């Protein structure tokens, strides 16, 4: 059973994933996968992180609290339990429907450090649907060593891209 879970995880992983740069100034992560749906459908799905982001990687413990407003200045936000609280994970700095979505923000525990992050979702038509290239560039100062940080962030973002692929393709098959 354990081997079956491992195989399923590997099959769900993006086709191309890597920490593409890592030095004293920061690091960059790149993932690429083909999703079996149109660029417009994939772009629209990005606006529903509650359907594809992992609950394990949220402050509230539930992806249902996540939202993403797909317009310049829009917030990738999360409601916190207990009423009134919330988190701004990132802010949309470029929104080009069906082509590109760029956000600026330090995700998760990166917020507690003097780090900045730029996340770009680039969409291009590709058989049998859309090539999705996710890049995340992080730079700045951390109070503690960050040796394991690039690989950890790489794993988290790979999981989210796999979730987006599952969500979009399940919807595409249902239509």
Secondary structure as GFF3:
##gff-version 3
##sequence-region A 1 175
A	DSSP	alpha_helix	2	12	.	.	.	ID=ss1
A	DSSP	beta_strand	16	23	.	.	.	ID=ss2
A	DSSP	beta_strand	26	35	.	.	.	ID=ss3
A	DSSP	alpha_helix	39	46	.	.	.	ID=ss4
A	DSSP	three_ten_helix	49	51	.	.	.	ID=ss5
A	DSSP	three_ten_helix	55	57	.	.	.	ID=ss6
A	DSSP	three_ten_helix	63	65	.	.	.	ID=ss7
A	DSSP	beta_strand	66	68	.	.	.	ID=ss8
A	DSSP	beta_strand	75	79	.	.	.	ID=ss9
A	DSSP	beta_strand	86	96	.	.	.	ID=ss10
A	DSSP	beta_strand	100	104	.	.	.	ID=ss11
A	DSSP	three_ten_helix	108	112	.	.	.	ID=ss12
A	DSSP	beta_strand	114	126	.	.	.	ID=ss13
A	DSSP	beta_strand	129	141	.	.	.	ID=ss14
A	DSSP	alpha_helix	149	174	.	.	.	ID=ss15
###
